[in-house]
Amino acid sequence: MAIEARSVDEMRQALQERLAGIVPEVELAYKAELAWEINRLKQERGAVILGHNYMEPALYYSVCDYTGDSLELSRVAARTDANPIVFCGVRFMAETAKILNPDRTVLLPAERAGCSLAESITAEDVRRLREQYPGVPIVAYINTYADVKAEVDICCTSGNAAKVVQSLDADTVIFLPDEYLARNVARETGKRIVFPTRRPVPEARAREAERNGVEYTIVSWHGRCEVHEQFTVEDIQRVRAQFPDVVVLAHPECSPEVVEAADFSGSTAAMIRYVRSVDAPRYLLLTECSMADNIIAEAPEKEMVRLCSIRCRHMNQITLEDTLASLRENRYVIEVPDEIARRARRSIERMLEIA
């Protein structure tokens, strides 16, 4: 929840108590002024601010009314009565909020704030897959743009992907666009995958499948998160060599090899819950680095191994300065064409029903 402060001094003091040692004091003094004005203007306008778990700590703790992963923020967006909705995340998240609230104003503080996964696939790609695999249900990861969501049967998040795939009760499922998440879901559900992109399935993989009598039952794509694909098994091995008692948590957008080498894998919300509930000497989070800062601020007794220095350049575009400008100037307004929104809403609501 956003910090309730009656003055800039109270805001600064609250942030210093929460973020001392994480954010420099001189930076907090400046950000406290921005945060206090954002909260004042938010109340004046009747706005709500949603913040993803990857937001930088000063913004995350000072102005966000609700924080969470994509699934939790989708739920909040579906039930909020506030207007406008300011989404401190990336564009596909703001689009989801708009799809679920077509009559409300949704603001994204950064003009672009894209996503490597969302940009890896187009609506036309989905339509081609429909032609290639007629009658096969298509699941789209929430990390896709509205026009892609409009072409699929159901959406999912990293936290409910396996549950969504299993709910379809189909021999073959198309899962888009995250290659690694698809492979991790395939392992969890016992299904197999194939990648029908412009790049053919590697010959060695095809030969192995033939030898094992494997029939591929998840059709996927070659999209990857530009943050999570950077983590390696060697990273984990180096940290375990130095800290044998470390507990390693990996986001399911990491490669299956990294997920297999970790102690736990789950969505950002699941990772936060795990750290809260497990009493371990220290933790290594293989995900966007701001989330570790946010956990440290909440639970300073939890020791985080600071291997992670990978910041999502898209999430990093959301700042307190731009959040204030968004409220002052009504920028940047998210629009989704009515027909696309109507069809995309069906896919999102089906996900929420299962979740």
Beta strands, then each sheet from edge to edge (+ up, - down):
strand 1: 48-52
strand 2: 66-68
strand 3: 85-88
strand 4: 106-107
strand 5: 138-141
strand 6: 154-156
strand 7: 173-176
strand 8: 193-194
strand 9: 218-219
strand 10: 246-250
strand 11: 264-265
strand 12: 282-286
sheet 1: 2+ 1+ 3+ 4+
sheet 2: 6+ 5+ 7+ 9+ 8+
sheet 3: 11+ 10+ 12+
end
